[in-house]
């Protein structure tokens, strides 16, 4: 299968992708809008959201992006948002612990 001259991998075809709504002005996330199966469907879904977006909404800074996810396609967007947030917090917590282990606090004179 071809996409823009590039072949799609099995991963592109079978993985789940989340469509995320966020504000580029306030950096606020409105969460997961939809989770779909396959990169092509994700790109098409993203385009549909952008095409159907109200111009005032766009002017206020709301945009969409695609993120590969382990969430199951078709999951309820509210549940997907909660699970995604937990995963982000877990990754951040792990990164902070690893950073502290790598860079121990300096001893004071």
C-alpha positions in Angstrom: 0.0 0.0 0.0 1.3 3.5 -0.8 0.9 6.8 0.9 2.3 9.9 -0.7 4.9 7.7 -2.5 5.9 6.0 0.7 4.8 2.4 1.5 2.9 1.9 4.7 4.3 -0.6 7.2 2.3 -3.2 9.0 2.6 -1.0 12.1 1.0 2.0 10.2 -1.9 -0.2 9.3 -2.6 -1.9 12.6 -1.6 0.6 15.3 -4.1 2.9 17.1 -3.8 6.6 16.8 -5.4 9.2 19.0 -6.6 12.5 17.7 -5.8 15.1 20.3 -7.3 18.6 20.6 -5.1 21.3 22.1 -4.8 25.1 22.2 -1.6 26.5 20.7 -2.1 29.8 22.6 -2.7 28.6 26.1 -1.0 25.1 25.8 -4.2 23.7 27.3 -5.3 20.2 26.1 -8.9 19.4 25.5 -8.0 15.7 25.4 -8.6 12.9 23.1 -11.2 13.5 20.5 -11.1 10.0 18.9 -9.0 6.9 18.7 -8.8 5.2 15.3 -7.0 2.2 13.8 -4.4 2.9 11.2 -2.3 5.9 10.2 -4.2 6.7 7.0 -7.6 6.8 8.9 -6.0 8.9 11.6 -4.8 11.4 9.0 -8.2 11.5 7.3 -10.0 11.9 10.6 -7.6 14.8 11.5 -8.4 16.5 8.2 -12.1 16.1 8.8 -11.9 17.7 12.2 -9.8 20.6 10.8 -12.2 21.0 7.8 -15.3 21.0 10.0 -13.8 23.3 12.7 -15.5 26.6 13.2 -13.3 29.5 12.2 -13.7 31.3 15.6 -12.6 28.1 17.3 -9.5 28.0 15.0 -8.8 31.7 15.6 -8.9 31.0 19.4 -6.0 28.6 18.9 -7.6 25.2 18.9 -5.8 22.6 16.8 -5.6 18.9 16.4 -2.7 16.4 16.2 -2.1 12.7 15.8 -0.4 10.6 18.5 0.4 6.9 18.3 -1.2 5.2 21.3 -1.7 1.8 22.9 -5.3 2.6 23.5 -7.9 0.5 21.7 -9.5 2.2 18.7 -13.1 3.1 19.3 -12.6 3.7 23.0 -14.8 6.5 24.6 -12.9 9.8 24.3 -13.3 10.7 27.9 -11.9 7.4 29.1 -9.1 7.7 26.5 -8.3 11.2 27.9 -8.1 9.9 31.4 -5.9 6.9 30.5 -3.6 9.1 28.3 -3.2 11.6 31.2 -2.3 8.8 33.6 0.3 7.5 31.2 1.8 11.0 30.7 2.0 11.5 34.4 3.6 8.1 34.9 6.2 8.8 32.2 6.9 12.2 33.7 7.3 10.7 37.2 9.7 8.0 35.9 11.7 10.6 34.0 12.0 12.8 37.2 13.2 9.7 39.2 15.8 8.8 36.5 17.0 12.4 36.4 17.4 12.5 40.2 19.3 9.2 40.1 21.6 10.5 37.3 22.3 13.9 38.8 22.5 13.5 42.6 22.0 16.7 44.6 25.2 18.7 45.1 26.5 18.8 48.6 26.5 22.2 50.2 29.8 23.6 51.5 
